[in-house]
Amino acid sequence: MSEGLIFEQKIDLPYTYTIGAAQRAFLRGLTVGRLIASTGGGERFVPARPFAPDGRRLDGLEEVAPHGRVVAATTAHHRPGQPVFALVLVDGCARPMLHLLDEELEPGTEVEAVFEPGAEPGIRALRCFRRAG
C-alpha cells in the first residue's frame, strides 16, 4: 500500500443567505409586536416559512395571537447566563417554535411573547416568552 499525501488547508466559502417573503414578513412583524404565521391546508406555522414540514407550499400569511404554551424546556447550563430554551406551541399553530423563556417553566404552562422595543428585524426582536398573566 502506498501512503496518501495529506495537505491541510482552510477553504473559505463565502455565502449570503437572502430570506424570502414569508421570513421577511415574520421578522418585520416582530419589530412591531406581531407574530406572523404561514398558512396552508388549514394549518398555521410560526415562524412564517415558505414550506410546511411535509414539503407542501404555504401560500398565505396571517397574524396570530402572541401567546401559547410550553411543550418542552431546558436550561443551557453550559452557556453564559444559563438561558432557557423551549418549544412553544403558539395558539392556533400546527407545530411548536424554538425560542427563549425568561425562566424555566413546566410543559403546559401558558406563555406570552415579550417583544424588544425598537429592535431591528431579526429573531431577537422577540426577546422571549414569559408566563402569561
TAJODA-V150899 format. One record per residue. N is the residue number from 1. RES is the residue in one letter. NEAR is the number of other C-alpha atoms within 10 Angstrom. D_CENTER is the distance of its C-alpha to the mean C-alpha in whole Angstrom. Layout:
N/RES/NEAR/D_CENTER
N/RES/NEAR/D_CENTER
This chain:
1/M/3/51
2/S/4/50
3/E/5/48
4/G/6/45
5/L/6/44
6/I/6/41
7/F/5/40
8/E/6/37
9/Q/6/35
10/K/5/32
11/I/6/30
12/D/6/28
13/L/5/26
14/P/5/24
15/Y/6/21
16/T/5/20
17/Y/5/17
18/T/8/17
19/I/11/14
20/G/11/15
21/A/12/16
22/A/20/13
23/Q/20/10
24/R/16/13
25/A/22/13
26/F/25/10
27/L/23/10
28/R/19/14
29/G/18/13
30/L/25/11
31/T/21/14
32/V/17/17
33/G/16/15
34/R/19/14
35/L/24/11
36/I/27/11
37/A/27/11
38/S/27/13
39/T/24/16
40/G/17/19
41/G/11/21
42/G/7/21
43/E/14/17
44/R/26/14
45/F/27/10
46/V/26/7
47/P/21/5
48/A/26/9
49/R/26/10
50/P/20/14
51/F/16/15
52/A/19/14
53/P/10/14
54/D/6/18
55/G/8/18
56/R/11/19
57/R/15/19
58/L/20/17
59/D/13/19
60/G/15/18
61/L/20/16
62/E/15/16
63/E/16/15
64/V/18/14
65/A/14/15
66/P/17/13
67/H/21/14
68/G/22/14
69/R/24/15
70/V/25/14
71/V/18/14
72/A/18/14
73/A/20/14
74/T/17/16
75/T/17/17
76/A/12/17
77/H/10/21
78/H/8/21
79/R/9/19
80/P/7/20
81/G/9/20
82/Q/12/19
83/P/17/15
84/V/19/14
85/F/21/11
86/A/26/10
87/L/19/9
88/V/28/9
89/L/23/11
90/V/27/11
91/D/18/15
92/G/15/16
93/C/19/13
94/A/15/14
95/R/18/11
96/P/20/9
97/M/17/5
98/L/16/5
99/H/17/6
100/L/23/9
101/L/26/12
102/D/14/15
103/E/18/18
104/E/18/18
105/L/22/18
106/E/14/19
107/P/14/18
108/G/13/19
109/T/15/19
110/E/21/18
111/V/23/15
112/E/19/15
113/A/23/12
114/V/18/14
115/F/20/13
116/E/16/15
117/P/13/18
118/G/9/19
119/A/16/16
120/E/14/16
121/P/17/13
122/G/15/10
123/I/17/7
124/R/16/10
125/A/21/11
126/L/24/9
127/R/18/11
128/C/21/11
129/F/25/12
130/R/21/15
131/R/18/18
132/A/12/19
133/G/6/23
